[in-house]
Amino acid sequence: EALGRGGKLSKAERVLSKPAAISEKWNRVVTYAAGKAKALDEGLDPQAAVDYAIKLVNRTQFLYHKEGMPLIMSKSPAGRLIFQFRTFYRII
């Protein structure tokens, strides 16, 4: 059986990445809740508090998937190879 999408490797990757996915989701939820609470405490109206919380999550919990990367890093095979470990550095 070929490895890849739907194969044994992708199942193993899903199992191994589950703890990281759970902690990432938790971080986003907690950051959102804290940001919204802070904004409401500072007197912002509810919609402004939601906007503030979303911006806070986007600013502090980065996008690591390929949709968050420049095209050269996500679409080009050469770009993926060359820049495969550069996502974090690009964000900072």
KATAZI-V13540 format. One record per helix or strand of 2 or more residues. SS is the DSSP state (H for helix, E for strand). FROM is the first residue (numbers start at 1). TO is the last residue. Records with the same first field share a line. If there is no record, write none. Layout:
SS: FROM-TO + FROM-TO
This chain:
H: 8-41 + 46-60 + 66-68 + 71-74 + 77-82 + 87-91
